[in-house]
Amino acid sequence: MPITVENVSYTYGKGTPFEKKALDNVSFEIQDGDFIALIGHTGSGKSTLIQLFNGLLKPDSGKVFVNGTDITSEKVNMKDIRSTVGVVFQYPEYQLFEETVYKDIAYGPSNLGKTEEEIKEIISEILPLVGLEEDVLTKSPFELSGGQKRRVAIAGVLAMRPKILVLDEPTAGLDPAGRKDILSCVKKLHDRNNTTVVLVSHSMEDVANTVDKILVISDGKLLNFDTVANVFKSSEELKNIGLNVPQVTRVVNHLKQKGVFLEGDIYTVEAAIESIKEYIRRKNDA
């Protein structure tokens, strides 16, 4: 299993007046090649959980395994774990610091001891995956658009060739075109390389259009972990924890209440269009 979480709990500020339990006895397994969305209200424990995946935090109790290795063990080689699990934090462009895009992407593999020739090969392989042209390599990252900066930051993590990619709100602050481009890039990475992806997102539309399964966290507890269709069927449960289903699903549910019965599990615009067409055909044939 790429990631196994067993009975994990974590508390911030333990023993102080500011003590807060971020995770409470959480257990689940992420399979090889899974494309998972991690959703939950602000303060639910999402960010804490992803920091456990590559050892940035260690649980108070319980265990985390990455490809069968117990990363809570004192003997674990964290350098190996962090090259296996690549984490792209929210607004990763704020972490760009080198004078050129090339140097920024090369920073990780250089620290892993890769030769200049190996680094060039890695970068030429990654650029098309993230939708960047070679002419961007000589530019300062600070000259680029917001979407391009985000791609450079993702490329820097991918340059370490992680088998598991964790993205914390990768489309935050981008315009609709930028959001679509970044999600398309992530989907392409998953499909081409069978990369295991964990996507943290507040956008139910992004989740519906991109992932296969959804992991729901609420107040530090695992509330649900199932397919997109099954999680979005539990719309009342999501509303109770401050989340919602995609807007198109809310529209479809409203239509059903008005007697317009649309078949199938609908949580994308494309699915809604097809279901409406089928409804019209049935009406015309009646």
Kinemage of the C-alpha trace (Angstrom):
@kinemage 1
@onewidth
@group {chain A} dominant
@subgroup {mainchain}
@vectorlist {calphas} color= white
{ca met a 1} P 0.000 0.000 0.000
{ca pro a 2} L 1.350 3.480 -0.815
{ca ile a 3} L -0.100 4.977 2.416
{ca thr a 4} L -1.616 3.214 5.427
{ca val a 5} L -2.772 5.219 8.445
{ca glu a 6} L -3.472 3.172 11.575
{ca asn a 7} L -5.276 4.621 14.618
{ca val a 8} L -3.498 7.966 14.289
{ca ser a 9} L -4.069 10.809 16.734
{ca tyr a 10} L -2.317 14.175 16.903
{ca thr a 11} L -2.698 17.080 19.346
{ca tyr a 12} L -1.299 20.593 18.987
{ca gly a 13} L -0.072 22.427 22.085
{ca lys a 14} L -0.258 19.335 24.264
{ca gly a 15} L -0.258 20.206 27.961
{ca thr a 16} L -0.880 23.931 27.323
{ca pro a 17} L -4.058 26.046 27.578
{ca phe a 18} L -4.126 26.039 23.739
{ca glu a 19} L -4.282 22.253 23.434
{ca lys a 20} L -6.295 21.150 20.383
{ca lys a 21} L -6.853 17.635 19.089
{ca ala a 22} L -6.324 17.793 15.312
{ca leu a 23} L -6.706 14.066 14.558
{ca asp a 24} L -8.558 11.473 16.608
{ca asn a 25} L -7.957 7.743 15.985
{ca val a 26} L -7.936 7.992 12.171
{ca ser a 27} L -7.420 4.847 10.040
{ca phe a 28} L -7.551 4.283 6.267
{ca glu a 29} L -5.568 2.887 3.326
{ca ile a 30} L -4.667 4.549 0.026
{ca gln a 31} L -3.984 2.059 -2.759
{ca asp a 32} L -1.327 2.254 -5.452
{ca gly a 33} L -2.486 4.549 -8.285
{ca asp a 34} L -5.440 5.999 -6.346
{ca phe a 35} L -6.592 9.542 -7.088
{ca ile a 36} L -8.039 10.762 -3.782
{ca ala a 37} L -9.612 14.041 -2.711
{ca leu a 38} L -9.219 15.016 0.938
{ca ile a 39} L -12.031 17.349 1.990
{ca gly a 40} L -13.202 18.890 5.243
{ca his a 41} L -14.098 22.232 6.781
{ca thr a 42} L -11.364 24.659 7.852
{ca gly a 43} L -9.648 23.260 10.944
{ca ser a 44} L -10.897 19.719 10.315
{ca gly a 45} L -7.379 18.210 10.352
{ca lys a 46} L -6.600 18.033 6.611
{ca ser a 47} L -3.307 19.919 6.728
{ca thr a 48} L -2.157 17.992 9.790
{ca leu a 49} L -2.921 14.707 8.042
{ca ile a 50} L -0.904 15.463 4.901
{ca gln a 51} L 2.092 16.511 7.005
{ca leu a 52} L 2.032 13.045 8.561
{ca phe a 53} L 2.341 11.457 5.107
{ca asn a 54} L 5.991 12.442 4.710
{ca gly a 55} L 7.078 12.760 8.322
{ca leu a 56} L 6.894 16.547 8.713
{ca leu a 57} L 4.788 15.699 11.762
{ca lys a 58} L 4.776 12.486 13.793
{ca pro a 59} L 1.572 11.242 15.449
{ca asp a 60} L 1.102 11.168 19.215
{ca ser a 61} L -0.209 7.624 18.783
{ca gly a 62} L -0.799 5.233 15.913
{ca lys a 63} L 1.351 4.532 12.857
{ca val a 64} L 1.798 5.764 9.294
{ca phe a 65} L 3.208 3.428 6.637
{ca val a 66} L 4.532 4.533 3.233
{ca asn a 67} L 5.021 1.607 0.825
{ca gly a 68} L 5.125 -0.708 3.826
{ca thr a 69} L 7.709 1.330 5.760
{ca asp a 70} L 6.706 2.535 9.222
{ca ile a 71} L 7.692 6.202 8.981
{ca thr a 72} L 6.972 6.723 12.689
{ca ser a 73} L 9.965 4.498 13.471
{ca glu a 74} L 13.134 6.162 14.767
{ca lys a 75} L 15.256 4.203 12.281
{ca val a 76} L 13.444 5.329 9.130
{ca asn a 77} L 15.396 7.250 6.466
{ca met a 78} L 13.281 10.404 6.103
{ca lys a 79} L 15.217 11.496 3.013
{ca asp a 80} L 13.916 8.393 1.216
{ca ile a 81} L 10.381 8.993 2.450
{ca arg a 82} L 10.363 12.635 1.318
{ca ser a 83} L 11.564 11.666 -2.129
{ca thr a 84} L 8.740 9.084 -2.265
{ca val a 85} L 6.007 11.446 -1.011
{ca gly a 86} L 6.114 14.842 -2.710
{ca val a 87} L 4.030 17.528 -1.001
{ca val a 88} L 3.014 20.731 -2.785
{ca phe a 89} L 1.723 23.124 -0.132
{ca gln a 90} L -0.868 25.837 -0.661
{ca tyr a 91} L 0.486 28.814 -2.653
{ca pro a 92} L 3.716 26.942 -3.482
{ca glu a 93} L 4.925 29.843 -5.632
{ca tyr a 94} L 5.789 31.640 -2.391
{ca gln a 95} L 8.450 28.949 -1.894
{ca leu a 96} L 10.229 29.782 -5.186
{ca phe a 97} L 13.557 31.391 -4.428
{ca glu a 98} L 16.173 30.705 -7.119
{ca glu a 99} L 17.142 33.227 -9.809
{ca thr a 100} L 15.980 31.033 -12.706
{ca val a 101} L 13.245 28.457 -13.247
{ca tyr a 102} L 15.888 25.865 -14.139
{ca lys a 103} L 17.697 26.301 -10.815
{ca asp a 104} L 14.444 26.168 -8.873
{ca ile a 105} L 13.358 22.881 -10.441
{ca ala a 106} L 16.898 21.488 -10.132
{ca tyr a 107} L 17.183 22.278 -6.410
{ca gly a 108} L 15.527 19.058 -5.140
{ca pro a 109} L 17.319 16.521 -7.371
{ca ser a 110} L 20.616 18.343 -6.776
{ca asn a 111} L 20.176 17.820 -3.023
{ca leu a 112} L 19.494 14.152 -3.727
{ca gly a 113} L 22.941 13.919 -5.322
{ca lys a 114} L 21.865 13.807 -8.976
{ca thr a 115} L 24.486 14.780 -11.578
{ca glu a 116} L 23.984 17.767 -13.872
{ca glu a 117} L 23.321 15.404 -16.776
{ca glu a 118} L 20.692 13.508 -14.772
{ca ile a 119} L 19.066 16.776 -13.694
{ca lys a 120} L 18.812 17.979 -17.310
{ca glu a 121} L 17.177 14.702 -18.288
{ca ile a 122} L 14.705 14.909 -15.387
{ca ile a 123} L 13.756 18.499 -16.236
{ca ser a 124} L 13.257 17.798 -19.952
{ca glu a 125} L 10.975 14.893 -18.971
{ca ile a 126} L 8.928 16.957 -16.494
{ca leu a 127} L 8.382 20.177 -18.473
{ca pro a 128} L 5.817 18.747 -20.912
{ca leu a 129} L 3.995 17.026 -18.040
{ca val a 130} L 3.373 20.374 -16.327
{ca gly a 131} L 2.757 22.248 -19.588
{ca leu a 132} L 5.880 24.426 -19.598
{ca glu a 133} L 8.103 25.232 -22.593
{ca glu a 134} L 11.913 25.027 -22.460
{ca asp a 135} L 12.294 28.788 -23.007
{ca val a 136} L 10.890 29.352 -19.503
{ca leu a 137} L 13.961 27.733 -17.893
{ca thr a 138} L 16.187 30.814 -18.241
{ca lys a 139} L 13.553 33.188 -16.867
{ca ser a 140} L 13.189 34.343 -13.288
{ca pro a 141} L 10.240 32.542 -11.657
{ca phe a 142} L 9.066 35.930 -10.406
{ca glu a 143} L 8.438 37.119 -13.984
{ca leu a 144} L 5.859 34.406 -14.604
{ca ser a 145} L 2.068 34.424 -14.287
{ca gly a 146} L 0.422 32.923 -11.219
{ca gly a 147} L -0.470 29.728 -13.071
{ca gln a 148} L 3.054 29.355 -14.477
{ca lys a 149} L 4.593 29.869 -11.026
{ca arg a 150} L 2.319 27.147 -9.664
{ca arg a 151} L 3.493 24.795 -12.427
{ca val a 152} L 7.141 25.547 -11.698
{ca ala a 153} L 6.553 24.770 -8.013
{ca ile a 154} L 4.868 21.469 -8.911
{ca ala a 155} L 7.720 20.691 -11.329
{ca gly a 156} L 10.206 21.224 -8.486
{ca val a 157} L 8.451 18.540 -6.421
{ca leu a 158} L 8.104 16.198 -9.409
{ca ala a 159} L 11.822 16.558 -10.135
{ca met a 160} L 12.401 14.411 -7.053
{ca arg a 161} L 10.362 11.715 -8.837
{ca pro a 162} L 7.886 10.997 -6.016
{ca lys a 163} L 5.629 7.973 -6.373
{ca ile a 164} L 2.987 9.739 -4.271
{ca leu a 165} L 1.980 13.353 -4.923
{ca val a 166} L 0.093 15.360 -2.279
{ca leu a 167} L -1.347 18.737 -3.321
{ca asp a 168} L -2.784 21.184 -0.795
{ca glu a 169} L -5.326 23.408 -2.596
{ca pro a 170} L -3.276 23.585 -5.837
{ca thr a 171} L -5.817 25.855 -7.571
{ca ala a 172} L -6.239 28.374 -4.711
{ca gly a 173} L -6.209 31.965 -5.938
{ca leu a 174} L -6.148 31.096 -9.652
{ca asp a 175} L -8.669 32.259 -12.253
{ca pro a 176} L -10.949 29.621 -13.873
{ca ala a 177} L -8.566 29.055 -16.800
{ca gly a 178} L -5.609 28.653 -14.426
{ca arg a 179} L -7.579 26.241 -12.236
{ca lys a 180} L -8.523 24.122 -15.234
{ca asp a 181} L -4.911 24.032 -16.483
{ca ile a 182} L -3.455 22.960 -13.134
{ca leu a 183} L -6.055 20.223 -12.612
{ca ser a 184} L -5.544 19.009 -16.183
{ca cys a 185} L -1.793 18.831 -15.489
{ca val a 186} L -2.350 16.799 -12.297
{ca lys a 187} L -4.799 14.458 -14.052
{ca lys a 188} L -2.276 13.909 -16.848
{ca leu a 189} L 0.437 13.040 -14.313
{ca his a 190} L -1.841 10.515 -12.674
{ca asp a 191} L -2.972 8.914 -15.915
{ca arg a 192} L 0.448 8.720 -17.591
{ca asn a 193} L 2.572 7.622 -14.659
{ca asn a 194} L -0.021 5.898 -12.441
{ca thr a 195} L 1.075 8.348 -9.749
{ca thr a 196} L -0.851 8.078 -6.480
{ca val a 197} L -2.390 11.527 -5.920
{ca val a 198} L -3.974 13.083 -2.837
{ca leu a 199} L -5.711 16.379 -3.642
{ca val a 200} L -6.800 18.664 -0.795
{ca ser a 201} L -9.583 20.937 -2.033
{ca his a 202} L -12.503 23.100 -0.908
{ca ser a 203} L -13.955 23.092 -4.426
{ca met a 204} L -16.488 20.320 -4.856
{ca glu a 205} L -16.538 21.064 -8.606
{ca asp a 206} L -12.777 20.419 -8.830
{ca val a 207} L -13.208 17.220 -6.831
{ca ala a 208} L -16.114 15.976 -8.958
{ca asn a 209} L -14.242 16.551 -12.215
{ca thr a 210} L -10.905 15.092 -11.171
{ca val a 211} L -10.743 12.341 -8.539
{ca asp a 212} L -11.973 8.758 -8.093
{ca lys a 213} L -12.508 8.646 -4.324
{ca ile a 214} L -13.121 11.145 -1.530
{ca leu a 215} L -11.807 11.056 2.031
{ca val a 216} L -13.909 13.247 4.347
{ca ile a 217} L -12.449 14.565 7.608
{ca ser a 218} L -14.536 16.349 10.236
{ca asp a 219} L -13.237 17.602 13.587
{ca gly a 220} L -10.230 15.309 13.391
{ca lys a 221} L -12.241 12.163 12.665
{ca leu a 222} L -12.643 10.159 9.473
{ca leu a 223} L -16.268 10.695 8.462
{ca asn a 224} L -16.329 8.923 5.096
{ca phe a 225} L -14.005 7.357 2.515
{ca asp a 226} L -15.763 6.186 -0.635
{ca thr a 227} L -16.292 6.787 -4.350
{ca val a 228} L -17.218 10.294 -5.537
{ca ala a 229} L -20.780 9.183 -6.303
{ca asn a 230} L -21.333 7.598 -2.883
{ca val a 231} L -19.902 10.550 -0.948
{ca phe a 232} L -21.969 13.103 -2.876
{ca lys a 233} L -25.102 11.018 -2.307
{ca ser a 234} L -24.650 11.886 1.385
{ca ser a 235} L -25.424 15.570 0.754
{ca glu a 236} L -27.109 16.113 4.136
{ca glu a 237} L -24.128 14.614 5.954
{ca leu a 238} L -21.803 16.994 4.077
{ca lys a 239} L -24.025 20.000 4.830
{ca asn a 240} L -23.962 19.140 8.531
{ca ile a 241} L -20.165 19.590 8.575
{ca gly a 242} L -20.118 22.813 6.551
{ca leu a 243} L -19.487 21.284 3.111
{ca asn a 244} L -21.684 20.853 0.084
{ca val a 245} L -22.113 18.855 -3.103
{ca pro a 246} L -21.218 20.427 -6.484
{ca gln a 247} L -23.555 23.200 -7.636
{ca val a 248} L -24.783 21.155 -10.602
{ca thr a 249} L -25.808 18.346 -8.213
{ca arg a 250} L -27.823 20.831 -6.153
{ca val a 251} L -29.575 22.019 -9.343
{ca val a 252} L -30.338 18.433 -10.389
{ca asn a 253} L -31.713 17.588 -6.915
{ca his a 254} L -33.958 20.660 -7.141
{ca leu a 255} L -35.208 19.569 -10.583
{ca lys a 256} L -35.987 16.090 -9.206
{ca gln a 257} L -38.026 17.684 -6.416
{ca lys a 258} L -40.006 19.505 -9.127
{ca gly a 259} L -40.742 16.225 -10.906
{ca val a 260} L -37.984 16.337 -13.534
{ca phe a 261} L -36.440 12.904 -13.016
{ca leu a 262} L -32.868 12.776 -14.338
{ca glu a 263} L -31.245 9.358 -14.260
{ca gly a 264} L -27.830 8.476 -12.850
{ca asp a 265} L -25.424 9.967 -10.312
{ca ile a 266} L -24.890 13.533 -11.481
{ca tyr a 267} L -22.078 15.654 -10.096
{ca thr a 268} L -20.489 17.121 -13.258
{ca val a 269} L -21.899 19.501 -15.858
{ca glu a 270} L -21.157 16.954 -18.611
{ca ala a 271} L -23.179 14.253 -16.824
{ca ala a 272} L -26.046 16.713 -16.289
{ca ile a 273} L -26.135 17.630 -19.996
{ca glu a 274} L -26.288 13.966 -21.034
{ca ser a 275} L -29.005 13.190 -18.489
{ca ile a 276} L -31.110 16.191 -19.583
{ca lys a 277} L -30.779 15.119 -23.243
{ca glu a 278} L -31.935 11.617 -22.290
{ca tyr a 279} L -34.870 13.084 -20.312
{ca ile a 280} L -35.952 15.160 -23.335
{ca arg a 281} L -35.685 12.092 -25.621
{ca arg a 282} L -37.879 10.074 -23.234
{ca lys a 283} L -40.453 12.882 -23.114
{ca asn a 284} L -40.522 13.147 -26.899
{ca asp a 285} L -40.944 9.372 -27.286
{ca ala a 286} L -43.759 9.197 -24.767
